[in-house]
Amino acid sequence: MLTANTWKAADYGVLALGLALTFGLHLVGLNAVPGLHFDEAWAMNFAWSLSDHPFTVHAMSPYT
């Protein structure tokens, strides 16, 4: 027999499933880079270069 507690558990189950599905769908295609404007693309490329090459002491970028 269904009780109020059973319905509450079912509601939490549906909520948990929905949140898991939403989170999972946000993880799909993370390696695809969206279209970026110039300053965003430059910042991303500069961050990647910092991860690949040693960080300089003066911390100057090529544009400064």
The first five atom37 places (N, CA, C, CB, O) and aatype in JSON, in Angstrom:
{
  "aatype": [12, 10, 16, 0, 2, 16, 17, 11, 0, 0, 3, 18, 7, 19, 10, 0, 10, 7, 10, 0, 10, 16, 13, 7, 10, 8, 10, 19, 7, 10, 2, 0, 19, 14, 7, 10, 8, 13, 3, 6, 0, 17, 0, 12, 2, 13, 0, 17, 15, 10, 15, 3, 8, 14, 13, 16, 19, 8, 0, 12, 15, 14, 18, 16],
  "atom_mask": [
    [1, 1, 1, 1, 1],
    [1, 1, 1, 1, 1],
    [1, 1, 1, 1, 1],
    [1, 1, 1, 1, 1],
    [1, 1, 1, 1, 1],
    [1, 1, 1, 1, 1],
    [1, 1, 1, 1, 1],
    [1, 1, 1, 1, 1],
    [1, 1, 1, 1, 1],
    [1, 1, 1, 1, 1],
    [1, 1, 1, 1, 1],
    [1, 1, 1, 1, 1],
    [1, 1, 1, 0, 1],
    [1, 1, 1, 1, 1],
    [1, 1, 1, 1, 1],
    [1, 1, 1, 1, 1],
    [1, 1, 1, 1, 1],
    [1, 1, 1, 0, 1],
    [1, 1, 1, 1, 1],
    [1, 1, 1, 1, 1],
    [1, 1, 1, 1, 1],
    [1, 1, 1, 1, 1],
    [1, 1, 1, 1, 1],
    [1, 1, 1, 0, 1],
    [1, 1, 1, 1, 1],
    [1, 1, 1, 1, 1],
    [1, 1, 1, 1, 1],
    [1, 1, 1, 1, 1],
    [1, 1, 1, 0, 1],
    [1, 1, 1, 1, 1],
    [1, 1, 1, 1, 1],
    [1, 1, 1, 1, 1],
    [1, 1, 1, 1, 1],
    [1, 1, 1, 1, 1],
    [1, 1, 1, 0, 1],
    [1, 1, 1, 1, 1],
    [1, 1, 1, 1, 1],
    [1, 1, 1, 1, 1],
    [1, 1, 1, 1, 1],
    [1, 1, 1, 1, 1],
    [1, 1, 1, 1, 1],
    [1, 1, 1, 1, 1],
    [1, 1, 1, 1, 1],
    [1, 1, 1, 1, 1],
    [1, 1, 1, 1, 1],
    [1, 1, 1, 1, 1],
    [1, 1, 1, 1, 1],
    [1, 1, 1, 1, 1],
    [1, 1, 1, 1, 1],
    [1, 1, 1, 1, 1],
    [1, 1, 1, 1, 1],
    [1, 1, 1, 1, 1],
    [1, 1, 1, 1, 1],
    [1, 1, 1, 1, 1],
    [1, 1, 1, 1, 1],
    [1, 1, 1, 1, 1],
    [1, 1, 1, 1, 1],
    [1, 1, 1, 1, 1],
    [1, 1, 1, 1, 1],
    [1, 1, 1, 1, 1],
    [1, 1, 1, 1, 1],
    [1, 1, 1, 1, 1],
    [1, 1, 1, 1, 1],
    [1, 1, 1, 1, 1]
  ],
  "atom_positions": [
    [[0.84, -1.18, 0.0], [0.0, 0.0, 0.0], [0.89, 1.25, 0.0], [-0.95, 0.0, 1.22], [1.86, 1.32, 0.75]],
    [[0.56, 2.2, -0.82], [1.34, 3.42, -0.91], [0.99, 4.36, 0.23], [1.12, 4.11, -2.26], [-0.18, 4.58, 0.54]],
    [[2.03, 4.9, 0.84], [1.84, 5.85, 1.93], [2.5, 7.17, 1.55], [2.43, 5.31, 3.27], [3.11, 7.29, 0.5]],
    [[2.35, 8.16, 2.42], [2.97, 9.46, 2.17], [4.48, 9.34, 2.13], [2.55, 10.47, 3.24], [5.14, 10.01, 1.33]],
    [[5.05, 8.49, 2.99], [6.51, 8.31, 2.99], [6.99, 7.65, 1.7], [6.94, 7.47, 4.19], [8.08, 7.96, 1.21]],
    [[6.19, 6.75, 1.16], [6.56, 6.11, -0.1], [6.6, 7.14, -1.22], [5.57, 4.97, -0.44], [7.52, 7.14, -2.04]],
    [[5.61, 8.01, -1.26], [5.59, 9.04, -2.28], [6.75, 10.0, -2.11], [4.27, 9.8, -2.24], [7.34, 10.45, -3.1]],
    [[7.1, 10.33, -0.87], [8.23, 11.23, -0.63], [9.53, 10.6, -1.12], [8.33, 11.58, 0.88], [10.36, 11.27, -1.73]],
    [[9.7, 9.3, -0.85], [10.9, 8.6, -1.33], [10.93, 8.58, -2.85], [10.95, 7.17, -0.77], [11.99, 8.75, -3.46]],
    [[9.78, 8.37, -3.46], [9.72, 8.36, -4.92], [10.05, 9.74, -5.48], [8.33, 7.9, -5.41], [10.74, 9.85, -6.49]],
    [[9.56, 10.78, -4.83], [9.87, 12.14, -5.28], [11.36, 12.41, -5.19], [9.1, 13.17, -4.44], [11.94, 13.0, -6.11]],
    [[12.0, 12.0, -4.1], [13.44, 12.19, -3.98], [14.2, 11.36, -5.0], [13.9, 11.83, -2.56], [15.23, 11.79, -5.51]],
    [[13.7, 10.18, -5.29], [14.33, 9.35, -6.31], [14.27, 9.99, -7.69], [0.0, 0.0, 0.0], [15.25, 9.99, -8.43]],
    [[13.11, 10.55, -8.02], [12.96, 11.23, -9.31], [13.84, 12.47, -9.35], [11.48, 11.61, -9.56], [14.46, 12.77, -10.38]],
    [[13.91, 13.2, -8.25], [14.77, 14.38, -8.18], [16.24, 13.98, -8.36], [14.58, 15.11, -6.85], [16.97, 14.63, -9.11]],
    [[16.67, 12.93, -7.68], [18.06, 12.48, -7.79], [18.36, 12.02, -9.21], [18.34, 11.34, -6.79], [19.43, 12.31, -9.75]],
    [[17.43, 11.31, -9.82], [17.62, 10.86, -11.2], [17.71, 12.05, -12.15], [16.48, 9.92, -11.62], [18.54, 12.06, -13.05]],
    [[16.85, 13.03, -11.96], [16.88, 14.22, -12.8], [18.17, 15.0, -12.66], [0.0, 0.0, 0.0], [18.73, 15.46, -13.66]],
    [[18.64, 15.15, -11.43], [19.9, 15.87, -11.22], [21.08, 15.1, -11.82], [20.14, 16.1, -9.72], [21.97, 15.7, -12.42]],
    [[21.08, 13.78, -11.65], [22.15, 12.97, -12.23], [22.14, 13.05, -13.75], [22.03, 11.5, -11.78], [23.19, 13.14, -14.38]],
    [[20.95, 13.02, -14.33], [20.84, 13.12, -15.78], [21.3, 14.5, -16.27], [19.39, 12.86, -16.22], [22.01, 14.6, -17.27]],
    [[20.9, 15.54, -15.57], [21.32, 16.89, -15.94], [22.83, 17.04, -15.84], [20.63, 17.93, -15.05], [23.46, 17.59, -16.75]],
    [[23.41, 16.55, -14.75], [24.86, 16.63, -14.58], [25.57, 15.81, -15.65], [25.27, 16.14, -13.18], [26.57, 16.26, -16.22]],
    [[25.07, 14.63, -15.93], [25.68, 13.78, -16.95], [25.63, 14.4, -18.33], [0.0, 0.0, 0.0], [26.59, 14.31, -19.09]],
    [[24.52, 15.03, -18.66], [24.41, 15.67, -19.97], [25.33, 16.87, -20.1], [22.98, 16.09, -20.24], [25.76, 17.22, -21.2]],
    [[25.64, 17.51, -18.99], [26.59, 18.63, -19.04], [28.02, 18.14, -19.27], [26.51, 19.45, -17.75], [28.86, 18.91, -19.74]],
    [[28.3, 16.89, -18.95], [29.64, 16.35, -19.14], [29.88, 15.87, -20.57], [29.88, 15.22, -18.17], [31.03, 15.66, -20.96]],
    [[28.83, 15.69, -21.34], [28.97, 15.19, -22.71], [29.61, 16.28, -23.57], [27.59, 14.76, -23.29], [29.14, 17.41, -23.58]],
    [[30.66, 15.94, -24.26], [31.29, 16.85, -25.19], [32.11, 17.95, -24.55], [0.0, 0.0, 0.0], [32.22, 19.04, -25.11]],
    [[32.69, 17.69, -23.39], [33.51, 18.72, -22.75], [34.78, 19.02, -23.54], [33.86, 18.3, -21.35], [35.33, 20.12, -23.43]],
    [[35.25, 18.05, -24.33], [36.48, 18.29, -25.07], [36.24, 19.17, -26.3], [37.09, 16.97, -25.5], [37.21, 19.65, -26.9]],
    [[35.01, 19.39, -26.69], [34.71, 20.29, -27.81], [34.75, 21.73, -27.32], [33.31, 19.95, -28.44], [34.1, 22.09, -26.33]],
    [[35.52, 22.54, -28.01], [35.67, 23.93, -27.61], [34.61, 24.77, -28.31], [37.1, 24.47, -27.95], [34.47, 24.68, -29.53]],
    [[33.86, 25.55, -27.58], [32.85, 26.4, -28.23], [33.5, 27.56, -28.98], [31.86, 26.95, -27.19], [34.69, 27.82, -28.82]],
    [[32.73, 28.22, -29.78], [33.23, 29.4, -30.47], [33.57, 30.5, -29.48], [0.0, 0.0, 0.0], [32.73, 30.9, -28.68]],
    [[34.8, 30.97, -29.53], [35.25, 31.97, -28.57], [35.59, 33.27, -29.28], [36.46, 31.46, -27.78], [35.99, 33.26, -30.44]],
    [[35.42, 34.38, -28.59], [35.87, 35.66, -29.11], [37.38, 35.76, -28.93], [35.14, 36.84, -28.39], [37.98, 34.91, -28.26]],
    [[37.98, 36.78, -29.5], [39.44, 36.86, -29.54], [40.06, 36.83, -28.15], [39.87, 38.12, -30.25], [40.99, 36.06, -27.9]],
    [[39.56, 37.65, -27.23], [40.19, 37.72, -25.92], [40.01, 36.42, -25.14], [39.63, 38.88, -25.12], [40.9, 36.02, -24.4]],
    [[38.86, 35.76, -25.3], [38.65, 34.49, -24.62], [39.55, 33.41, -25.21], [37.18, 34.07, -24.72], [40.13, 32.61, -24.47]],
    [[39.66, 33.38, -26.53], [40.51, 32.39, -27.18], [41.97, 32.62, -26.81], [40.33, 32.44, -28.7], [42.71, 31.66, -26.59]],
    [[42.39, 33.89, -26.74], [43.78, 34.17, -26.37], [44.05, 33.71, -24.94], [44.07, 35.67, -26.51], [45.1, 33.13, -24.67]],
    [[43.12, 33.97, -24.03], [43.31, 33.56, -22.64], [43.38, 32.05, -22.53], [42.18, 34.11, -21.76], [44.18, 31.52, -21.77]],
    [[42.54, 31.34, -23.3], [42.57, 29.89, -23.27], [43.9, 29.37, -23.83], [41.39, 29.3, -24.07], [44.51, 28.48, -23.24]],
    [[44.34, 29.92, -24.95], [45.61, 29.49, -25.53], [46.78, 29.8, -24.61], [45.83, 30.16, -26.89], [47.7, 29.0, -24.49]],
    [[46.74, 30.95, -23.95], [47.8, 31.3, -23.01], [47.8, 30.35, -21.82], [47.64, 32.75, -22.54], [48.87, 29.96, -21.34]],
    [[46.62, 29.97, -21.33], [46.54, 29.02, -20.23], [47.09, 27.66, -20.65], [45.1, 28.88, -19.74], [47.79, 27.01, -19.88]],
    [[46.76, 27.22, -21.87], [47.31, 25.95, -22.35], [48.83, 26.02, -22.48], [46.68, 25.56, -23.7], [49.52, 25.06, -22.15]],
    [[49.35, 27.15, -22.95], [50.81, 27.27, -23.08], [51.48, 27.27, -21.71], [51.18, 28.54, -23.84], [52.58, 26.75, -21.56]],
    [[50.82, 27.84, -20.71], [51.38, 27.79, -19.35], [51.39, 26.37, -18.81], [50.58, 28.7, -18.42], [52.28, 26.02, -18.03]],
    [[50.41, 25.56, -19.2], [50.4, 24.19, -18.71], [51.43, 23.32, -19.43], [49.01, 23.59, -18.88], [51.88, 22.32, -18.88]],
    [[51.8, 23.71, -20.66], [52.76, 22.91, -21.43], [54.21, 23.35, -21.24], [52.41, 22.98, -22.88], [55.12, 22.52, -21.34]],
    [[54.44, 24.62, -20.97], [55.79, 25.16, -20.88], [56.04, 25.69, -19.47], [56.0, 26.28, -21.92], [55.09, 26.0, -18.75]],
    [[57.29, 25.79, -19.09], [57.57, 26.34, -17.76], [57.12, 27.8, -17.65], [59.07, 26.24, -17.43], [57.18, 28.55, -18.62]],
    [[56.69, 28.16, -16.47], [56.22, 29.52, -16.2], [57.42, 30.44, -16.03], [55.31, 29.57, -14.94], [58.35, 30.11, -15.29]],
    [[57.41, 31.58, -16.71], [58.54, 32.5, -16.62], [58.48, 33.28, -15.31], [58.54, 33.46, -17.81], [57.42, 33.45, -14.71]],
    [[59.64, 33.75, -14.87], [59.73, 34.46, -13.6], [59.0, 35.8, -13.67], [61.19, 34.68, -13.21], [58.34, 36.19, -12.72]],
    [[59.12, 36.5, -14.79], [58.53, 37.83, -14.89], [57.03, 37.79, -15.19], [59.23, 38.62, -15.96], [56.37, 38.82, -15.09]],
    [[56.49, 36.63, -15.54], [55.05, 36.44, -15.75], [54.47, 37.4, -16.79], [54.31, 36.61, -14.45], [53.32, 37.81, -16.68]],
    [[55.26, 37.73, -17.77], [54.78, 38.62, -18.82], [54.23, 37.78, -19.97], [55.92, 39.56, -19.32], [54.81, 36.76, -20.34]],
    [[53.13, 38.2, -20.52], [52.58, 37.53, -21.68], [53.21, 38.13, -22.94], [51.03, 37.65, -21.72], [53.83, 39.19, -22.85]],
    [[53.07, 37.5, -24.08], [53.66, 38.04, -25.3], [53.07, 39.39, -25.7], [53.47, 37.08, -26.43], [53.68, 40.12, -26.49]],
    [[51.9, 39.74, -25.17], [51.25, 40.99, -25.56], [51.54, 42.14, -24.61], [49.77, 40.78, -25.64], [51.05, 43.25, -24.84]],
    [[52.31, 41.91, -23.56], [52.59, 43.0, -22.61], [54.04, 43.39, -22.65], [52.2, 42.6, -21.19], [54.46, 44.29, -21.92]]
  ]
}
